[in-house]
Amino acid sequence: MSNVDVLSFGETMAMWVAEQSGDLAQVELFHKRIAGADSNVAIGLARLGFNVKWLSRVGADSLGRFILTALQAQGLDCQHVDIDPLHPTGFQLKSRVDDGSDPQVEYFRRGSAASHLNCSAITEPLLSARHLHATGIPAALSASCNELSFELMKSMRAAGNSVSFDPNLRPSLWASEQHMIRDINALAAHAHWVLPGLSEGQLLTGYEAPADIAAFYLDQGAEAVVIKLGAKGAYFRTAKTEQWVPAIPVANVVDTVGAGDGFAVGVISALLEKLDLNDAVQRGNWIGSRAVQSRGDMEGLPTRAELNQHTAAA
């Protein structure tokens, strides 16, 4: 039995968050943090006490050192993060918003160290994890990352380990929308648990209703499909059951980025603990509601003690 609970992979970037609102061109003060949907989920699971291996690549530069230190401080096992002497660490600029709208984000990641990840990074110790969480982002970074995404998901499922997949669409990273839809749906076919947002599911499947979107992925081989509905909560469907789970009301939305990652942390952690889907989606809604009340992508992700306190009070 592996003592590694979760394997996750992808690109963590340095993130410069504006200290004042307005056009990024006019902002003079920024706060340095880390960003990346895949590592957000990995961090969230580590905060809940799971043993999480992180597979990635950073440049041999100060931003790479900053990211490694930050990830290790969050409890991730980073022994499978390579230092790339030839390519830089990716970074992004993020605007500050005070009205609950989506912030402006500018990426500087083309040709980054992480985009040079490839299948040579796959080793037996990585595949010993009992669960793999993947998103559609690494597959969009480069041909070699795309190949790595498919190989990891196929290998983990073939080994009898559970696999979760969040499409996390980034259209600007793909050569075309058609290419994106084809590859994301092909990746989803290797997952047990598929976690799209409603608009993502509509684009990827061509269906409008959550039930039809879920049926599309169940027909591809998923065991459960959980669809994020924003302020309306979430909907899940399996071969045997379906249910809508209401959202947790939030009075003051501070930052919407990271809400879907928080939701994924809740659902995946609960399913790994053998809770039923209703409880898993309720936990996902709760962690997602915390995420939108925090400035920063992963600052609102709870510790196990905070989760236990919430569960006891519920």
NORZIMO-V670394 format. One line per field, one symbol per residue. psi: psi as a letter, one per 20 degrees, with the letter a starting at -180 (. if undefined). A space follows every 50 residues. Layout:
BEGIN
psi = ???
END
This chain:
BEGIN
psi = pqjpgppqqbppqqpoppiqraphhiphpqppaqqpgghggggghhhjjq opppoaprrmrhhghgggggghhjjqokikoqooihqrpqrqpprpqjjj rpqpppqmipjrghijqriiiprghgiiqiqppqrighiihrhhhggggg ggggggghijqqpqpohmpmhiiqhrhggggghghhghijqhopmqrghg hgghhjqgphhhgghghhhiiqhqppppjciicqpqpahhrqqpoqropp hopgoipighgggggggggghhjkrrhghghggggghhhggijpoqhjhi pqrhghghggghh.
END
